[in-house]
Amino acid sequence: MSALVTPLLTVDAIGVRVGGTMLLRNISFALRSGRILALLGANGAGKSTLVATLAGELPLTGGCIELHGRPLTAWSAAELAGRRALNASEPAVPFALSVADYVALGQPFDAPDAEAVAAALAECHAAEWRGRDYATLSLGEQMRVQLARSLYQLGRPLSSTEPQSPCLWLLDEPCAHLDMAQRHFVLTLIARIAREREWAVVFSTHDPMEAQLIADHALLLRKGEVLAFAEANEALTEANLSACYGRSVALRPAFVAV
């Protein structure tokens, strides 16, 4: 079976407990290469917990997560670093670090590839900040640099002629702190990377409109459990969203960047 048919990511009945609290219960889904999954839910529903679990930051109390048909536990850290990237809320950098050096941290054990760093920054419309101190950027600008770091992390050297295996890109609220124009740019970038590089993408959001714009599938969480998982146009209904957020939700026209 080809990589385009076999799921790149398989999540089978996983649970996560932190302290004495179950944060995720019986979560299951599969995602193929080149497809985008949006995670939606109210505050505390488990979106960030699920992203962190897929990134290997939280242990499972049950179930299994597979990447390319292999359990995550069967991959070495070095192997996963070349096939999975995470963009999430990050603490402030407490020392001076140029934007280019920050992006180069995507491959911390290799000598920086200046050309590849520049290419990743250019793809995220952040090349003009290459020499800036990362800490002086706005939160929205920092997010675009973080996206560039992931592209650099999972990218092949520009001189390489070897085909790249599809990767998994995890993003926790990638459009937080972004204005309308930059949100449109970032969503378009994510969709293009998924399509062109055949990466599987999982991103969390509070805005169903973002899911409607780029997601192939949507998973709605409520109190750590799956409320709905289906193709985006089937999952994102007024009834499902009302149950998801605990209040009446109606579809209305809205201003969007085009």
Secondary structure, DSSP 8 states (H G I E B T S, - for coil): --TTTSEEEEEEEEEEEETTEEEEEEEEEEEETT-EEEEE-STTSSHHHHHHHHTTSS--SEEEEEETTEEGGGS-HHHHHTTEEEE-------S--BHHHHHHTTSTTS---HHHHHHHHHHTT-GGGTTSBGGGS-HHHHHHHHHHHHHHHH---TT--S-----EEEEESTTTT--HHHHHHHHHHHHHHHHHH--EEEEE-S-HHHHHHH-SEEEEEETTEEEEEEEHHHH--HHHHHHHHTS-----------
